[in-house]
């Protein structure tokens, strides 16, 4: 098992605006990536890394940024926060910007260093604490946990579901933020939460949770967690025969969940990026962006890009657009450019601002069901697409 992976992609590029202060016209643009290639979050990280490399390769092959090659250096955080900090310290001196880990705890451990070094940091994890309060150089790519929570509440309201049970991983900042997001806005959408059940990332058996839910008057159950617990929870839910719908989030919007969950996933509801169900989108700028990723990713890897690939590809697109807008890689100028950037990517249309470093709204989250081992948008989301 390799603890450090270094990937360098450098291809001759051409044309885009003047360089920022300190830029040299033909020096490479140096992007560092911290990613979970080993450990619990490797299923997310490996998909992130594939799509980041794919996006860099496409930009380079298409002429690049300002006549300068993109050089990508990758470090494995091993799904451990302290290793993310170590990786950042290795990358900070020789990187113009950094793409952060998909593991929320790793990202949160790294952000104090980002604040100190003042380097543009594009995060591939949706934990709300990264942007609430605002950290000047931190920008989040996936829709935040709170945004996912609100999208779920909108769906429950439209479905006339008023009582929802919740199970969440107390060791995951992503999951904790999701549970808090539900609690903050449930009343606004006419939803009462309960029972609210806790588990930890290492959990493998969820019988007690299902017993409590069965004894309640909950009309639906929402799961917040990442990785192996999502598969185990779904299989055990199916075996329990509970007659209420189960919803999971973008962490399960992937074949990496569908394949091991198998038949148990049939009929389950999954909230995910619109890009995951791009074939159902109407013609337009968003569908074009989704198709660009889907075509190239499937040609290279042989399967549809999952949620995590949508995030990685979008992160590179956002950084590239900001560097072009900034006219180079001066860190402060790239930060300012990100903060005023509006861009459509496979994840949706981002509209960052001084008071908004998350960029996406609930409009770009699709509520899907699993049918025949595939994600299909619900009638609720199909209506929203149109």
Secondary structure by P-SEA (a helix, b strand, c coil): cccbbbbbbbcbbbbbccccccccccccbbbbbbccccccaaaaaaaaaaaaaaaaaaaaaacccccbbbbbbbbbccccaaaaaaaaaaccccccbbbbbccaaaaaaaaaaaaaaccbbbbccccccccccccccbbbccccaaaaaaaaaaaaaaacccbbbbbbccccaaaaaaaaaaaacccccccccccbbbbcccccccaaaaaaaaaccccbbbbbbccaaaaaaaaaaaaacccbbbbbccccccaaaaaaaccccccbbbbbccccccccccccaaaaaaaaaaaaaaaaccccccaaaaaaaaaaaaaaaaaaaacccaaaaaaaaaaabbbbccccccccccccccccccccccbbbbccccccccaaaaaaac
